């Protein structure tokens, strides 16, 4: 009999916590989800580390840039156009388009 009462108490407590969490979600303005590195690998997304691990192919040809460099939004403040030096906003847009397509197709 004691184990049934403990089980009911636990279920009541858990249900109370679930109800409170639901209230918070329903009354909030926004929810921010985060995850650790590698969470998308099982979905087919490449990792950000290691040689050629989900890397945008032009980065393999230009080792002076890495994923962190390309992820910087300052690329969009550069002049438009194409350049062999890859120092224009177009290079940044191409990287972001590649990442967007990788995420939306997974």
C-alpha positions as a Markdown table, in Angstrom:
| # | Residue | x | y | z |
|---|---|---|---|---|
| 1 | Unk | 0.0 | 0.0 | 0.0 |
| 2 | Unk | 2.9 | 2.4 | 0.8 |
| 3 | Unk | 4.4 | 1.9 | -2.7 |
| 4 | Unk | 1.1 | 2.8 | -4.3 |
| 5 | Unk | 0.8 | 6.0 | -2.3 |
| 6 | Unk | 4.4 | 6.9 | -3.2 |
| 7 | Unk | 3.8 | 6.3 | -6.8 |
| 8 | Unk | 0.7 | 8.4 | -6.8 |
| 9 | Unk | 2.6 | 11.2 | -5.0 |
| 10 | Unk | 5.4 | 11.0 | -7.6 |
| 11 | Unk | 2.9 | 11.0 | -10.5 |
| 12 | Unk | 1.1 | 14.0 | -8.9 |
| 13 | Unk | 4.3 | 15.9 | -8.5 |
| 14 | Unk | 5.4 | 15.1 | -12.1 |
| 15 | Unk | 2.1 | 16.2 | -13.5 |
| 16 | Unk | 2.3 | 19.4 | -11.5 |
| 17 | Unk | 5.7 | 20.1 | -12.9 |
| 18 | Unk | 4.5 | 19.3 | -16.5 |
| 19 | Unk | 1.5 | 21.6 | -16.0 |
| 20 | Unk | 3.7 | 24.5 | -14.8 |
| 21 | Unk | 6.2 | 24.0 | -17.7 |
| 22 | Unk | 3.2 | 24.1 | -20.1 |
| 23 | Unk | 2.0 | 27.3 | -18.5 |
| 24 | Unk | 5.4 | 28.9 | -18.9 |
| 25 | Unk | 5.7 | 27.9 | -22.6 |
| 26 | Unk | 2.2 | 29.1 | -23.4 |
| 27 | Unk | 2.7 | 32.4 | -21.8 |
| 28 | Unk | 6.2 | 33.3 | -23.0 |
| 29 | Unk | 7.0 | 35.6 | -25.9 |
| 30 | Unk | 9.7 | 33.5 | -27.4 |
| 31 | Unk | 11.6 | 30.2 | -26.8 |
| 32 | Unk | 15.3 | 29.8 | -27.6 |
| 33 | Unk | 16.6 | 26.3 | -28.2 |
| 34 | Unk | 20.3 | 25.5 | -28.2 |
| 35 | Unk | 22.3 | 22.4 | -28.7 |
| 36 | Unk | 25.8 | 21.2 | -28.4 |
| 37 | Unk | 28.2 | 20.6 | -31.3 |
| 38 | Unk | 27.5 | 17.5 | -33.3 |
| 39 | Unk | 23.8 | 17.3 | -32.6 |
| 40 | Unk | 22.9 | 17.5 | -36.3 |
| 41 | Unk | 25.3 | 14.8 | -37.4 |
| 42 | Unk | 22.7 | 12.1 | -37.2 |
| 43 | Unk | 20.5 | 14.3 | -39.5 |
| 44 | Unk | 23.2 | 14.4 | -42.1 |
| 45 | Unk | 24.8 | 17.7 | -41.2 |
| 46 | Unk | 28.5 | 17.9 | -41.3 |
| 47 | Unk | 30.5 | 18.9 | -38.2 |
| 48 | Unk | 32.4 | 22.1 | -38.0 |
| 49 | Unk | 35.7 | 20.5 | -37.1 |
| 50 | Unk | 38.2 | 18.2 | -38.7 |
| 51 | Unk | 39.5 | 18.2 | -42.3 |
| 52 | Unk | 36.6 | 18.3 | -44.8 |
| 53 | Unk | 34.0 | 17.5 | -42.1 |
| 54 | Unk | 31.0 | 19.1 | -43.6 |
| 55 | Unk | 33.2 | 21.9 | -44.9 |
| 56 | Unk | 32.1 | 24.2 | -47.7 |
| 57 | Unk | 34.2 | 23.0 | -50.7 |
| 58 | Unk | 35.9 | 26.4 | -51.4 |
| 59 | Unk | 37.3 | 26.4 | -47.9 |
| 60 | Unk | 39.3 | 23.3 | -48.8 |
| 61 | Unk | 41.0 | 25.4 | -51.6 |
| 62 | Unk | 41.5 | 28.4 | -49.3 |
| 63 | Unk | 43.0 | 27.3 | -45.9 |
| 64 | Unk | 43.5 | 30.9 | -44.9 |
| 65 | Unk | 39.8 | 30.9 | -44.1 |
| 66 | Unk | 38.1 | 28.6 | -41.6 |
| 67 | Unk | 34.5 | 28.0 | -40.6 |
| 68 | Unk | 34.7 | 30.6 | -37.8 |
| 69 | Unk | 36.0 | 33.2 | -40.2 |
| 70 | Unk | 33.2 | 32.5 | -42.6 |
| 71 | Unk | 30.5 | 32.5 | -39.9 |
| 72 | Unk | 31.3 | 36.2 | -39.1 |
| 73 | Unk | 28.5 | 38.5 | -40.3 |
| 74 | Unk | 31.1 | 41.1 | -41.2 |
| 75 | Unk | 31.3 | 39.5 | -44.6 |
| 76 | Unk | 28.1 | 41.3 | -45.5 |
| 77 | Unk | 29.6 | 44.7 | -44.8 |
| 78 | Unk | 32.3 | 44.1 | -47.5 |
| 79 | Unk | 31.9 | 45.5 | -51.0 |
| 80 | Unk | 29.8 | 43.4 | -53.5 |
| 81 | Unk | 31.4 | 41.7 | -56.4 |
| 82 | Unk | 33.7 | 38.8 | -57.2 |
| 83 | Unk | 37.4 | 38.7 | -56.5 |
| 84 | Unk | 40.1 | 36.1 | -56.8 |
| 85 | Unk | 41.1 | 37.1 | -53.3 |
| 86 | Unk | 37.7 | 36.2 | -52.0 |
| 87 | Unk | 37.4 | 39.4 | -50.1 |
| 88 | Unk | 33.9 | 40.5 | -51.0 |
| 89 | Unk | 30.4 | 40.0 | -49.6 |
| 90 | Unk | 29.7 | 37.6 | -52.4 |
| 91 | Unk | 32.1 | 35.0 | -50.9 |
| 92 | Unk | 30.2 | 35.4 | -47.6 |
| 93 | Unk | 26.8 | 35.1 | -49.3 |
| 94 | Unk | 28.0 | 31.9 | -51.1 |
| 95 | Unk | 29.1 | 30.4 | -47.8 |
| 96 | Unk | 25.8 | 31.2 | -46.0 |
| 97 | Unk | 23.8 | 29.9 | -49.0 |
| 98 | Unk | 25.7 | 26.6 | -48.8 |
| 99 | Unk | 25.0 | 26.3 | -45.0 |
| 100 | Unk | 21.3 | 27.3 | -45.4 |
| 101 | Unk | 20.9 | 24.6 | -48.1 |
| 102 | Unk | 22.6 | 22.0 | -45.9 |
| 103 | Unk | 20.3 | 22.8 | -43.0 |
| 104 | Unk | 17.1 | 22.9 | -45.0 |
| 105 | Unk | 17.8 | 19.7 | -46.9 |
| 106 | Unk | 18.6 | 17.6 | -43.8 |
